Amino acid sequence: MSVTILKENGGSRTVNARVGVVPLCSIRSASLRSLAFINGYAMALFRLPASNRCTLRRTLQSVGLWLAAGGIAQAGLAIALNSADGTLSLIDTDSYTVTGKVAVCKEPHHLMPTLDDKSLIVACAAANQLVFYDPLTGKEQRRIRDISDPYQLGYSPDKKWFVATSLRLDRVDLYDPNDFRLKARLPAPKTPSHLAFDDASEYVFITLQDSNQVMAIHLATQKVAWVMSVAATPAGIVMSPDNRHLLVACMGDGVVEVIDWRTRQTVKRVPTGTATHNLQPKGDKRHFYVSNRTVNGSIALFDSKTLSVVEKYDVPGGPDDMIVRADGKELWATARFARKVQVLDLTTKKLKTSIPVGSSPHGVFFINHAGLR
């Protein structure tokens, strides 16, 4: 049997699908959705004999296998970094199973998408590289070498700066985001970790884990504007949706420290749990999920308007980096101490499943997310 695939901008191509290759007559709805529109091609289902439902389903499965073999992107891929192994785990977000593992480099810790979402950048700290992957297929696209000790990454909102912290070398590097030329290298007091920007892209703010400080860099002048003390061992940092407060996750004291960054004053310290580590936007421009990275860990939901914790969930294994599904139904978190990715059902508020990955999983990403800022 042949199936015609129509291209969105005109033209078509016909492929032969061997009916009966797959013995099962059933097919998951997610698979049907991924076949409906893939890389600009639409399935011309009206050309198939609709009178035989089993034949139709088997044909769709066969065509799906053909498309995958041809390298056309499949939806539903999550990518998790295994920092200690130097690998990526490729996860099917529908079946919650690892479909592959890819060698990357030494010490991949954090990742982020490019501004157009066409690439996922993996920061290889010990290998001094940025490695770009297709976020839909997990295939490597290119490498940029001689990026010294990239730990955490960030694009400024105005798209004029690409910033990388060098945690083990105690400095912050400012790059041109177009060609990744180094523009400035600034010394930092001790172990610069995570970063955040103000909405106007005037400043980038850096947490300094071992000196218990936050540092502000003025991007236009490429100079350190100020450094202030905060609670112990600051890690994750985000700007509040109203651009008013910096929210800093301080592991040593188990709090989110709220800072009025214009006056450099601490407004409040909100307890969230032991080893408060990172913050992830919920996607509603108000709330943030906060990971509390202990063996018997938890994730808190922080309200940036009331400056309070409104919910808390048990997520064991050292929850670290997180990402939220676009439909708001699931929160995925890497469990650093359990070698797993934990999936939290945000409807039931319970752990839905645990996905075994590699050693010391850190960053996690999928394209169908609720928002990263």
C-alpha positions in Angstrom: 0.0 0.0 0.0 1.3 3.5 -0.8 0.7 6.7 1.3 1.0 10.2 -0.2 2.6 12.8 2.0 1.7 16.4 1.0 4.2 19.2 1.7 2.8 22.3 3.3 4.2 24.6 0.6 3.3 22.4 -2.4 4.4 19.2 -3.9 4.1 15.7 -2.5 5.9 12.4 -2.1 4.7 8.8 -2.0 6.1 6.1 0.2 5.3 2.4 0.3 4.0 1.2 3.6 4.0 -2.5 4.3 0.8 -3.3 6.0 1.2 -5.9 8.7 4.8 -5.1 9.6 3.6 -4.3 13.1 1.3 -7.0 14.6 -0.6 -4.7 16.9 -3.6 -2.9 15.6 -3.5 -0.2 18.3 -1.5 3.0 18.2 -1.0 5.6 20.8 -2.8 8.9 20.3 0.5 10.8 20.8 2.0 8.9 17.9 -1.0 9.8 15.7 -0.5 13.4 16.6 3.1 13.3 15.7 2.2 11.8 12.3 -0.4 14.5 11.5 2.2 17.2 10.9 6.0 16.5 10.8 8.6 18.9 9.5 6.2 20.6 7.1 4.6 17.4 5.8 1.0 16.4 6.4 -0.3 12.9 6.1 -3.0 12.6 3.3 -5.1 10.1 5.3 -8.1 10.5 2.9 -6.1 8.4 0.4 -6.1 5.4 2.7 -9.0 2.9 2.8 -10.9 4.1 5.8 -13.1 1.0 5.7 -10.4 -1.1 7.4 -9.5 0.5 10.7 -6.9 -2.0 11.6 -5.2 -1.7 8.3 -5.2 2.1 8.6 -3.6 2.0 12.0 -0.9 -0.5 11.0 -0.1 1.6 7.9 0.3 4.7 10.1 2.7 2.8 12.3 4.7 1.6 9.4 4.9 5.1 7.9 6.0 6.4 11.4 8.8 3.9 11.4 9.8 5.0 7.9 9.8 8.7 8.9 11.9 8.0 12.0 14.4 6.0 9.9 14.6 8.9 7.5 15.7 11.3 10.3 12.5 13.4 10.3 12.0 15.0 13.7 9.7 13.2 16.2 7.8 15.1 18.8 8.0 14.2 22.5 11.7 14.2 23.3 13.3 15.2 26.6 17.0 15.6 27.1 18.7 15.1 30.5 22.3 15.8 31.2 24.3 13.2 33.2 27.0 15.4 34.6 29.2 12.7 36.1 28.9 10.4 33.0 29.4 13.0 30.4 26.3 11.9 28.5 22.8 12.9 27.5 19.8 10.7 28.2 17.1 10.9 25.5 13.7 10.3 26.9 10.3 9.7 25.3 8.0 12.1 27.1 4.9 9.9 26.3 6.2 6.6 27.5 8.6 8.0 30.1 11.4 5.6 28.8 15.0 6.3 27.8 15.3 5.7 24.1 19.1 6.4 23.9 22.2 7.8 25.5 24.7 10.1 23.8 28.3 10.8 24.8 28.8 14.6 25.0 31.9 15.8 26.9 33.3 16.0 30.3 31.1 17.6 33.0 28.0 18.8 31.1 26.1 20.7 33.8 23.6 23.2 32.4 21.7 23.6 29.2 19.5 26.2 27.5 17.8 26.7 24.1 18.9 29.3 21.6 16.6 32.2 21.1 14.9 30.6 18.1 14.5 27.3 19.9 16.2 25.5 17.0 19.1 24.4 19.1 19.8 23.3 22.6 23.1 24.4 24.0 24.9 22.2 26.4 27.7 23.8 28.6 30.6 21.4 29.0 32.5 22.9 31.9 35.6 20.7 32.0 35.8 20.3 28.2 35.7 24.1 27.6 33.0 23.7 24.9 29.4 24.6 24.0 27.7 21.7 22.2 24.6 22.4 20.1 21.9 19.7 19.7 18.6 19.5 17.8 16.0 19.6 20.6 13.6 17.5 18.6 15.9 14.7 17.6 18.8 14.8 20.0 21.3 14.9 17.2 24.5 17.0 17.5 24.6 20.1 15.3 27.9 21.8 16.1 30.6 22.5 18.7 32.2 25.8 19.8 35.5 25.2 21.4 37.7 27.4 23.6 34.7 28.6 25.7 36.5 28.5 29.0 34.8 26.6 31.8 31.1 27.3 30.9 28.9 26.4 33.8 25.7 28.3 33.7 24.5 30.2 30.6 22.1 33.0 29.6 21.0 35.3 26.8 20.1 38.8 27.8 16.5 39.8 27.0 17.6 42.3 24.4 19.6 39.5 22.7 22.9 41.5 22.8 24.8 39.4 25.3 25.5 35.8 26.0 26.8 35.3 29.5 28.6 32.2 31.0 29.7 31.7 34.5 33.0 29.9 35.3 32.4 28.3 38.6 35.7 26.7 39.2 37.8 29.6 37.8 36.0 32.4 39.7 35.0 34.6 36.8 32.2 35.6 34.5 32.5 35.8 30.7 30.5 38.1 28.4 30.2 37.0 24.7 28.8 38.3 21.5 25.7 36.1 21.0 26.1 36.1 17.2 29.6 34.7 16.9 30.5 33.9 20.6 33.5 36.2 20.6 34.7 37.0 24.1 33.9 40.6 24.9 34.9 40.8 28.6 36.1 38.6 31.4 35.4 39.7 34.9 36.8 38.2 38.1 34.2 37.1 40.7 34.8 36.8 44.4 34.1 33.0 44.8 32.4 30.3 42.7 30.0 32.3 40.4 27.0 29.9 39.8 23.6 30.9 38.4 22.6 34.1 36.7 19.6 36.3 35.9 18.9 39.5 33.9 16.7 42.6 34.5 14.0 43.2 31.9 15.9 46.1 30.3 19.1 44.0 29.9 21.0 46.6 31.9 22.4 44.2 34.4 23.2 40.5 34.8 23.1 39.2 38.4 25.3 36.4 39.5 25.2 34.2 42.6 28.5 33.6 44.4 28.1 30.3 46.2 31.2 30.2 48.4 31.3 33.9 49.4 27.5 34.1 50.1 27.0 37.1 47.8 25.2 38.3 44.7 27.1 40.3 42.1 25.6 42.8 39.6 27.4 43.4 36.3 26.5 46.5 34.2 26.4 45.1 30.7 26.9 48.4 28.8 30.2 49.2 30.6 31.1 45.6 31.2 32.0 46.3 34.8 31.0 45.0 38.2 28.4 47.5 39.5 28.0 46.1 43.1 28.3 43.0 45.3 26.0 42.4 48.3 25.8 39.7 51.0 22.9 37.2 51.1 22.0 34.0 53.0 24.4 31.1 52.9 25.3 29.3 49.7 23.2 31.1 47.0 22.6 29.0 43.9 19.5 29.6 41.7 18.5 33.2 40.9 15.6 34.6 38.9 14.0 38.0 38.3 10.4 38.3 39.4 7.9 38.8 36.6 7.3 42.4 37.6 11.1 43.1 37.4 11.0 44.3 41.0 12.7 41.6 43.0 15.6 39.1 42.6 14.6 35.7 44.0 17.7 33.9 45.3 17.7 30.2 46.3 20.1 29.9 49.3 21.0 26.3 50.0 22.8 26.8 53.3 19.9 28.5 55.0 17.0 26.8 53.1 15.4 30.0 52.0 14.5 32.1 49.0 15.9 35.5 49.6 13.9 38.3 48.1 16.1 41.3 47.1 15.0 44.8 46.0 17.9 45.0 43.5 17.6 48.7 42.9 18.1 49.6 46.5 20.2 46.5 47.2 18.1 45.6 50.2 16.8 42.2 51.4 13.0 42.4 51.6 12.3 39.0 53.0 13.8 35.5 53.5 11.2 32.8 52.9 11.9 29.2 54.1 11.1 26.6 51.5 12.9 23.5 52.7 16.4 22.1 53.4 19.0 22.9 50.7 16.9 25.3 48.7 18.7 25.1 45.3 16.9 26.3 42.1 13.8 28.1 40.8 11.7 27.4 37.7 8.8 29.5 36.4 5.5 27.8 36.4 4.5 29.7 33.3 1.8 31.9 34.8 4.0 35.0 35.3 3.5 34.7 39.1 4.7 31.4 40.6 8.0 29.6 40.7 8.8 26.0 41.6 11.7 25.8 44.1 13.8 22.6 44.4 15.0 21.6 47.8 18.0 19.4 47.0 18.3 16.7 49.7 17.9 12.9 49.6 14.4 13.2 51.0 13.8 16.2 48.9 10.9 18.4 48.0 9.7 21.0 45.6 7.9 24.1 46.9 5.6 26.4 44.9 6.5 30.1 45.6 4.2 33.0 45.0 6.2 36.0 43.8 3.3 38.4 44.7 2.6 37.4 48.2 6.3 36.3 48.7 5.2 33.0 50.3 5.2 29.2 49.8 1.7 28.1 48.7 2.2 24.4 48.1 4.9 21.7 48.7 5.4 18.3 47.2 7.6 15.3 48.1 10.2 14.7 45.4 13.0 12.4 46.7 16.5 12.0 45.4 17.9 15.5 45.4 15.7 17.5 43.0 17.7 20.0 41.1 16.9 21.5 37.7 13.2 21.5 36.5 11.0 22.1 33.6 7.2 22.4 33.2 5.1 20.9 30.5 3.3 23.5 28.3 -0.1 22.2 29.4 0.9 22.7 33.0 0.2 19.1 33.9 3.7 17.9 34.8 6.9 19.1 36.4 10.0 17.2 35.5 13.0 17.4 37.8 16.4 15.8 37.8 17.2 13.9 41.0 21.0 14.4 41.4 21.5 11.7 44.1 19.1 9.1 42.7 20.2 8.9 39.1 16.7 9.6 38.0 14.4 12.2 36.4 11.3 12.6 38.6 8.0 13.4 37.0 5.5 15.2 39.3 1.8 15.2 38.4 0.7 18.7 39.0 -3.0 17.7 39.2 -2.7 15.1 41.9 0.4 16.7 43.4 2.0 13.3 43.6 5.1 11.7 42.0 3.9 10.2 38.7 6.9 8.2 37.7 10.7 8.0 38.0 12.9 7.6 35.0 16.3 6.0 35.5 19.0 8.0 33.7 22.8 8.4 34.3 25.0 9.5 37.1 24.4 13.0 38.7 21.7 14.2 36.3 21.6 18.0 36.2 19.9 20.0 33.4 16.7 18.8 31.7 14.8 20.2 28.7 12.0 19.6 26.3 10.7 21.9 23.6 7.1 21.7 24.7 7.6 23.7 27.9 5.5 26.3 29.7 8.2 29.0 29.8 11.8 29.5 31.0 11.5 33.1 32.2 
